[in-house]
Amino acid sequence: MKLLVIGGSDAGIMVALRARELDPSTEVTMMMADAYPNLSICGLPYALSGEVPDWQALRHRTIEEIAATGLTMVPDTTAKSIDVAQHTVTAIDANGEEQVFAYDKLVVGTGARPKAGKIANVDRDDVFELHSMATFFRLQTAIAQRHAQHVAIVGAGYIGIEMAETFVRLGIEVALYQRGPEVLSTVDPDMGYTVHELLTSHGVAVHTNVAIIDTEDLFNAGHDLVLVVTGVQPNSEILATAGAAVDDKGRVIVDDMMQTNLPDIYAAGDLIQTKHVLLGQTYLPLGTTAHKQGRIAGENALGASRHFKGIVGSQVMRLFDKVIARTGILETEASAAGFAPFANTIIVDDHKAYIPGATKLKIKIIGDRQTHRLLGAQVIGEYGSEVAKRSDLYATAIQQGMTVEEFSDYDLSYSPPIAAPWDAVQQATQAWETALRNSTL
């Protein structure tokens, strides 16, 4: 059987490796638009700052390790069209030559690309969008050659905020521009303000409710370089042209088995709609999701019947000495989805305060006022206080449809230097119960 995979990032590599693992007799060919398969794009800010001294360390697997699995890699080759009837893909290779690849099963994992919206002059050589190794090298060179001292970042999501820290670590002054009322819109505004204050405390000039319409304005304000990170759009054109179903924003529609409406063609990763446990179909491009979907697509392309269970939107980031995590949905999302959200926030120690080194965790719990179902959680704390894993406990509960009260039933570990008899995550849910009860008195 010939399995052709388009894309060598998170989804694509998972498809290829899983297929080879399950059936070494399968001929797996992985076509890539660049020459950097299975590389952590999420690690680029840390390579740029020098925290990761060598960008090669960002490879999850080396070229040699991937080749040793027996799959065939075709680098620097861009897929242009799919002939569904003939089961072929036409591509352009590194020499500009046309190549035709036959397949029995095809999995498309072409990801997404930056979306600058209506911002003018984003094609200048001093304006950047960090989404590939090519843009990484270009930005790295520009910082050195231009001796950049002032950088503007348009977009205060995860990438924009992580890059703000990167530039601060490089000794560069940073101005961060956000169109909305608060930074990091993937958390509620009250938690976003905590992130805002953290950025400001490290010298980042944060400008909210500012819509940048032309990068020239930023250069006129004295910035040497501009980074635009205002979201992404799916690379779905090749599938849409072939007849695959897409939504009004170009996101490929697949079923729980990652199958498109086209015979023998699957899709996974940042180009598709994603099933959300609480919201139904949504779009939330994440590396963790792409890995899961790629693995499932790889199995099903070989004849399995694995179903994607859905995500709950778990995300985490480090910012200087703090960690910010969220899972589930926000208050506004809960209301829009038909829930009756009730939220409560507490400040709690990460372990028993009588043990030196205890630090504070800020935990926000969102539950449904009527059913008490746990809908979301947001956690901010010190780096090293297990913020991510505590948020992951909430993610598991949300995935299982648990109520806030049922969270107290979790049998969690305890030792004074590490946790409390009621862990911080349980103290937060119990505080939610009390706050809800008091609100109805």
Secondary structure per residue as TSV (DSSP state, phi and psi in degrees):
chain	resnum	aa	ss	phi	psi
A	1	M	-	360.0	137.5
A	2	K	E	-103.3	117.0
A	3	L	E	-108.4	121.1
A	4	L	E	-108.0	129.2
A	5	V	E	-117.1	127.1
A	6	I	E	-102.5	112.9
A	7	G	-	115.9	133.4
A	8	G	-	-119.5	15.9
A	9	S	S	-91.1	-149.8
A	10	D	H	-54.0	-53.3
A	11	A	H	-69.3	-48.6
A	12	G	H	-60.0	-45.9
A	13	I	H	-67.4	-34.8
A	14	M	H	-65.5	-40.1
A	15	V	H	-57.8	-52.4
A	16	A	H	-64.6	-46.1
A	17	L	H	-67.5	-40.3
A	18	R	H	-66.0	-40.3
A	19	A	H	-63.5	-43.1
A	20	R	H	-66.8	-34.8
A	21	E	H	-66.7	-42.2
A	22	L	H	-78.4	-35.0
A	23	D	-	-146.4	90.8
A	24	P	T	-61.5	-13.2
A	25	S	T	-81.2	-12.0
A	26	T	S	-70.9	131.4
A	27	E	E	-83.0	106.9
A	28	V	E	-107.1	122.7
A	29	T	E	-117.5	127.0
A	30	M	E	-114.8	112.0
A	31	M	E	-93.6	132.5
A	32	M	-	-129.8	142.8
A	33	A	S	-76.5	-16.7
A	34	D	S	-127.4	-163.2
A	35	A	S	-120.4	29.8
A	36	Y	-	-127.7	68.9
A	37	P	T	-70.9	146.8
A	38	N	T	54.3	42.9
A	39	L	B	-109.3	140.1
A	40	S	-	-79.5	93.3
A	41	I	G	-61.9	-31.0
A	42	C	G	-62.5	-19.4
A	43	G	G	-88.7	-3.2
A	44	L	H	-58.8	-40.5
A	45	P	H	-57.9	-33.9
A	46	Y	H	-80.2	-27.8
A	47	A	H	-73.1	-36.8
A	48	L	H	-67.8	-37.1
A	49	S	H	-75.6	-18.0
A	50	G	T	94.9	-4.1
A	51	E	S	-61.0	-36.7
A	52	V	S	-102.0	105.7
A	53	P	S	-63.4	-32.2
A	54	D	-	-126.6	119.6
A	55	W	G	-59.9	-22.6
A	56	Q	G	-60.6	-24.8
A	57	A	G	-67.1	-13.3
A	58	L	G	-76.0	-8.4
A	59	R	B	-71.1	123.6
A	60	H	S	-65.0	-36.9
A	61	R	S	-140.6	145.6
A	62	T	-	-74.4	164.5
A	63	I	H	-56.4	-40.7
A	64	E	H	-65.8	-40.6
A	65	E	H	-65.3	-39.0
A	66	I	H	-67.3	-44.9
A	67	A	H	-61.7	-32.6
A	68	A	T	-66.0	-17.1
A	69	T	T	-76.9	-11.8
A	70	G	T	95.4	-0.1
A	71	L	-	-83.1	155.8
A	72	T	E	-100.2	122.8
A	73	M	E	-99.0	135.8
A	74	V	E	-122.3	92.0
A	75	P	-	-81.1	165.8
A	76	D	S	51.1	40.5
A	77	T	-	-132.1	125.0
A	78	T	E	-108.2	121.8
A	79	A	E	-69.1	134.3
A	80	K	E	-112.8	-34.8
A	81	S	E	-156.7	156.0
A	82	I	E	-120.4	127.8
A	83	D	E	-99.0	99.8
A	84	V	T	-63.8	-41.0
A	85	A	T	-67.8	-41.3
A	86	Q	T	-87.4	-7.4
A	87	H	T	57.3	51.9
A	88	T	E	-135.1	154.8
A	89	V	E	-124.0	129.7
A	90	T	E	-98.8	133.8
A	91	A	E	-138.3	163.2
A	92	I	E	-112.6	124.5
A	93	D	-	-87.9	-175.6
A	94	A	T	-62.1	-23.6
A	95	N	T	-92.8	4.9
A	96	G	S	80.7	9.7
A	97	E	-	-89.3	146.4
A	98	E	E	-83.1	132.9
A	99	Q	E	-126.9	145.3
A	100	V	E	-118.4	128.2
A	101	F	E	-115.9	127.9
A	102	A	E	-91.1	150.5
A	103	Y	-	-144.8	154.6
A	104	D	S	-94.7	-41.0
A	105	K	E	-130.2	142.9
A	106	L	E	-126.7	132.5
A	107	V	E	-121.9	126.6
A	108	V	E	-105.3	122.0
A	109	G	-	-133.3	58.9
A	110	T	-	-83.6	-2.0
A	111	G	-	71.1	-149.5
A	112	A	E	-138.7	166.7
A	113	R	E	-128.8	160.8
A	114	P	E	-60.9	148.9
A	115	K	-	-124.6	111.4
A	116	A	-	-93.1	-1.4
A	117	G	T	63.7	-134.3
A	118	K	T	-101.6	19.8
A	119	I	-	-70.3	127.3
A	120	A	B	-83.8	154.1
A	121	N	-	61.5	43.0
A	122	V	T	-88.8	-4.3
A	123	D	T	-93.4	6.7
A	124	R	S	-65.7	154.1
A	125	D	T	-76.8	-5.1
A	126	D	T	-109.8	17.3
A	127	V	E	-116.8	134.9
A	128	F	E	-130.9	152.1
A	129	E	-	-131.7	111.8
A	130	L	-	-83.8	100.8
A	131	H	-	-147.2	0.8
A	132	S	S	-156.6	168.6
A	133	M	H	-65.3	-33.1
A	134	A	H	-62.2	-44.5
A	135	T	H	-71.4	-31.2
A	136	F	H	-61.7	-50.5
A	137	F	H	-63.0	-38.5
A	138	R	H	-65.8	-42.5
A	139	L	H	-68.2	-42.6
A	140	Q	H	-57.7	-44.5
A	141	T	H	-66.1	-42.7
A	142	A	H	-63.5	-40.2
A	143	I	H	-60.2	-43.3
A	144	A	H	-72.6	-47.6
A	145	Q	H	-72.4	-34.4
A	146	R	H	-91.7	-3.8
A	147	H	T	50.0	49.9
A	148	A	-	-58.0	132.2
A	149	Q	-	-118.7	-21.0
A	150	H	E	-135.5	121.6
A	151	V	E	-124.3	137.8
A	152	A	E	-107.2	134.7
A	153	I	E	-115.9	124.2
A	154	V	E	-102.0	111.9
A	155	G	-	114.1	119.0
A	156	A	-	-115.4	45.7
A	157	G	S	-88.9	-159.2
A	158	Y	H	-58.4	-49.5
A	159	I	H	-66.5	-44.7
A	160	G	H	-59.5	-42.1
A	161	I	H	-70.9	-42.5
A	162	E	H	-61.4	-38.7
A	163	M	H	-70.8	-29.1
A	164	A	H	-61.0	-44.4
A	165	E	H	-62.7	-41.0
A	166	T	H	-56.8	-49.2
A	167	F	H	-66.8	-36.9
A	168	V	H	-60.5	-43.6
A	169	R	H	-62.7	-28.1
A	170	L	T	-85.3	0.8
A	171	G	T	79.8	21.5
A	172	I	-	-103.9	135.9
A	173	E	E	-72.4	138.6
A	174	V	E	-124.4	134.1
A	175	A	E	-117.2	126.1
A	176	L	E	-112.5	123.0
A	177	Y	E	-111.9	128.0
A	178	Q	-	-126.9	127.9
A	179	R	S	-67.2	-34.8
A	180	G	S	-83.1	-178.3
A	181	P	S	-74.9	-16.9
A	182	E	S	-151.9	156.8
A	183	V	S	-72.4	162.0
A	184	L	-	51.4	70.7
A	185	S	T	-70.0	-2.4
A	186	T	T	-80.5	-5.2
A	187	V	S	-118.2	164.2
A	188	D	-	-66.6	153.9
A	189	P	H	-54.9	-35.5
A	190	D	H	-65.0	-36.0
A	191	M	H	-77.4	-35.1
A	192	G	H	-61.2	-34.3
A	193	Y	H	-65.1	-33.4
A	194	T	H	-61.9	-40.8
A	195	V	H	-66.1	-41.6
A	196	H	H	-54.7	-49.2
A	197	E	H	-62.8	-37.2
A	198	L	H	-64.5	-43.7
A	199	L	H	-60.9	-46.9
A	200	T	H	-61.4	-38.6
A	201	S	H	-65.6	-19.4
A	202	H	T	-102.9	16.5
A	203	G	T	90.4	4.2
A	204	V	-	-80.2	128.8
A	205	A	E	-84.2	110.2
A	206	V	E	-100.8	125.8
A	207	H	E	-120.7	109.2
A	208	T	-	-101.1	164.9
A	209	N	S	56.1	36.3
A	210	V	-	-123.7	119.7
A	211	A	-	-101.1	114.1
A	212	I	-	-81.6	124.9
A	213	I	-	-110.9	-13.2
A	214	D	B	-153.2	125.1
A	215	T	H	-65.3	-21.2
A	216	E	H	-56.8	-35.2
A	217	D	H	-61.5	-35.1
A	218	L	H	-73.6	-37.8
A	219	F	H	-69.2	-36.9
A	220	N	H	-65.1	-23.8
A	221	A	T	-83.7	-0.7
A	222	G	T	105.6	8.6
A	223	H	-	-82.5	142.2
A	224	D	S	-86.0	-35.1
A	225	L	E	-138.0	155.4
A	226	V	E	-130.4	131.6
A	227	L	E	-112.2	124.1
A	228	V	E	-108.8	114.3
A	229	V	-	-134.9	74.9
A	230	T	-	-111.4	22.7
A	231	G	-	119.5	179.5
A	232	V	E	-134.8	163.6
A	233	Q	E	-132.4	146.7
A	234	P	E	-69.9	143.0
A	235	N	-	-86.9	72.9
A	236	S	-	-110.3	2.2
A	237	E	H	-58.3	-40.4
A	238	I	H	-62.6	-36.5
A	239	L	H	-76.7	-41.6
A	240	A	H	-61.1	-42.6
A	241	T	H	-63.4	-32.8
A	242	A	H	-77.3	-8.9
A	243	G	T	109.8	7.3
A	244	A	-	-69.9	145.8
A	245	A	-	-72.6	132.6
A	246	V	B	-133.4	159.3
A	247	D	-	-86.5	-172.6
A	248	D	T	-70.5	-8.7
A	249	K	T	-110.5	12.9
A	250	G	S	83.1	11.6
A	251	R	-	-84.2	129.9
A	252	V	B	-69.1	136.3
A	253	I	-	-95.2	123.9
A	254	V	-	-127.6	164.8
A	255	D	-	-91.3	-174.3
A	256	D	T	-66.5	-13.0
A	257	M	T	-99.4	9.3
A	258	M	S	72.7	16.5
A	259	Q	B	-85.9	136.8
A	260	T	-	-82.5	-178.4
A	261	N	S	-79.7	-1.2
A	262	L	S	-94.0	140.4
A	263	P	T	-62.8	133.5
A	264	D	T	64.7	19.5
A	265	I	E	-123.2	126.8
A	266	Y	E	-116.4	162.9
A	267	A	E	-145.4	148.9
A	268	A	-	-154.2	151.7
A	269	G	S	98.6	-150.7
A	270	D	T	-72.1	-4.9
A	271	L	T	-94.8	-1.5
A	272	I	B	-117.0	159.5
A	273	Q	-	-64.2	149.6
A	274	T	E	-124.7	137.6
A	275	K	E	-74.7	125.8
A	276	H	E	-112.0	133.7
A	277	V	T	-57.7	-36.4
A	278	L	T	-100.6	-26.4
A	279	L	T	-107.9	-8.2
A	280	G	E	80.0	-137.4
A	281	Q	E	-79.5	131.5
A	282	T	E	-148.9	-174.0
A	283	Y	-	-131.2	112.6
A	284	L	-	-144.9	84.9
A	285	P	-	-71.1	111.2
A	286	L	-	-135.5	145.5
A	287	G	H	-61.9	-38.9
A	288	T	H	-62.2	-41.7
A	289	T	H	-65.6	-42.9
A	290	A	H	-61.0	-39.6
A	291	H	H	-60.1	-48.0
A	292	K	H	-62.9	-47.6
A	293	Q	H	-65.0	-38.3
A	294	G	H	-63.1	-41.8
A	295	R	H	-61.9	-44.2
A	296	I	H	-66.0	-43.1
A	297	A	H	-62.5	-39.1
A	298	G	H	-63.4	-41.0
A	299	E	H	-67.1	-45.0
A	300	N	H	-70.9	-29.4
A	301	A	H	-63.5	-24.1
A	302	L	T	-93.9	6.1
A	303	G	T	109.2	0.7
A	304	A	-	-75.6	177.2
A	305	S	-	-131.9	51.4
A	306	R	-	-80.0	140.0
A	307	H	-	-115.1	138.4
A	308	F	-	-78.8	122.1
A	309	K	-	-80.7	-18.3
A	310	G	-	108.0	163.7
A	311	I	B	-110.4	169.4
A	312	V	-	-125.0	10.8
A	313	G	-	76.9	38.4
A	314	S	-	-76.5	126.9
A	315	Q	E	-142.3	152.8
A	316	V	E	-151.5	150.2
A	317	M	E	-149.0	151.3
A	318	R	E	-99.2	136.8
A	319	L	E	-134.3	107.1
A	320	F	T	55.0	-116.4
A	321	D	T	-100.3	12.5
A	322	K	E	-118.4	162.5
A	323	V	E	-128.6	135.8
A	324	I	E	-120.2	126.4
A	325	A	E	-132.9	149.6
A	326	R	E	-145.9	153.1
A	327	T	E	-151.9	158.1
A	328	G	E	79.3	-144.6
A	329	I	-	-125.5	160.7
A	330	L	-	-81.3	170.9
A	331	E	H	-59.8	-45.4
A	332	T	H	-65.0	-39.5
A	333	E	H	-65.0	-39.4
A	334	A	H	-63.2	-44.2
A	335	S	H	-62.9	-44.4
A	336	A	H	-64.4	-28.7
A	337	A	T	-86.2	1.2
A	338	G	T	95.5	5.3
A	339	F	-	-83.8	169.9
A	340	A	-	-115.0	82.2
A	341	P	E	-72.3	141.0
A	342	F	E	-129.3	130.9
A	343	A	E	-122.5	149.4
A	344	N	E	-148.5	141.1
A	345	T	E	-124.3	137.4
A	346	I	E	-131.6	160.0
A	347	I	E	-110.2	126.4
A	348	V	E	-143.2	152.1
A	349	D	E	-72.4	146.6
A	350	D	S	-77.0	-23.9
A	351	H	S	-150.5	-179.4
A	352	K	-	-57.3	129.4
A	353	A	T	-66.5	-21.6
A	354	Y	T	-75.1	-9.3
A	355	I	S	-92.0	123.9
A	356	P	T	-54.0	143.6
A	357	G	T	98.2	0.2
A	358	A	-	-63.5	138.3
A	359	T	-	-126.7	164.7
A	360	K	E	-90.6	140.8
A	361	L	E	-113.3	135.0
A	362	K	E	-103.3	116.8
A	363	I	E	-124.5	126.5
A	364	K	E	-111.9	129.1
A	365	I	E	-113.7	134.2
A	366	I	E	-120.7	122.7
A	367	G	E	-133.1	165.6
A	368	D	E	-82.4	128.0
A	369	R	T	-61.6	-33.9
A	370	Q	T	-85.9	-52.2
A	371	T	T	-91.8	-16.6
A	372	H	-	68.3	13.6
A	373	R	B	-63.7	136.5
A	374	L	E	-71.4	124.7
A	375	L	E	-110.3	-31.0
A	376	G	E	-167.9	160.5
A	377	A	E	-150.7	144.8
A	378	Q	E	-134.8	133.6
A	379	V	E	-132.3	132.3
A	380	I	E	-128.8	131.2
A	381	G	E	-162.6	-176.0
A	382	E	E	-71.2	149.0
A	383	Y	T	-62.9	124.3
A	384	G	T	104.3	-3.5
A	385	S	S	-99.3	23.5
A	386	E	-	58.9	37.8
A	387	V	H	-60.3	-47.2
A	388	A	H	-61.6	-46.8
A	389	K	H	-70.0	-31.3
A	390	R	H	-67.8	-41.2
A	391	S	H	-62.6	-36.2
A	392	D	H	-64.9	-30.0
A	393	L	H	-62.5	-42.3
A	394	Y	H	-63.6	-39.5
A	395	A	H	-58.8	-43.4
A	396	T	H	-62.2	-41.9
A	397	A	H	-65.2	-42.0
A	398	I	H	-64.4	-42.6
A	399	Q	H	-59.6	-34.3
A	400	Q	T	-89.9	1.0
A	401	G	T	72.8	27.2
A	402	M	-	-73.4	155.5
A	403	T	B	-85.1	165.4
A	404	V	T	-61.7	-41.1
A	405	E	G	-62.9	-38.1
A	406	E	G	-65.0	-19.1
A	407	F	G	-63.0	-28.1
A	408	S	G	-67.5	-16.4
A	409	D	G	-78.9	-13.5
A	410	Y	-	-57.9	131.2
A	411	D	-	-90.5	92.9
A	412	L	-	-103.5	153.5
A	413	S	-	-75.0	156.3
A	414	Y	-	-145.1	133.1
A	415	S	-	-158.6	133.6
A	416	P	T	-50.0	-38.4
A	417	P	T	-74.2	-7.3
A	418	I	T	-120.4	-38.0
A	419	A	-	-158.8	-179.8
A	420	A	-	-110.5	165.0
A	421	P	S	-54.4	-42.4
A	422	W	S	-100.2	110.5
A	423	D	-	-60.6	160.5
A	424	A	H	-52.8	-37.1
A	425	V	H	-66.2	-33.5
A	426	Q	H	-79.6	-34.4
A	427	Q	H	-60.2	-36.4
A	428	A	H	-68.4	-41.4
A	429	T	H	-71.0	-35.0
A	430	Q	H	-67.7	-35.9
A	431	A	H	-65.4	-35.4
A	432	W	H	-62.1	-43.7
A	433	E	H	-58.4	-45.6
A	434	T	H	-64.9	-44.5
A	435	A	H	-63.2	-40.3
A	436	L	H	-65.4	-43.4
A	437	R	H	-62.5	-42.6
A	438	N	H	-67.1	-30.2
A	439	S	H	-71.7	-17.3
A	440	T	T	-103.2	-1.6
A	441	L	-	-73.3	360.0
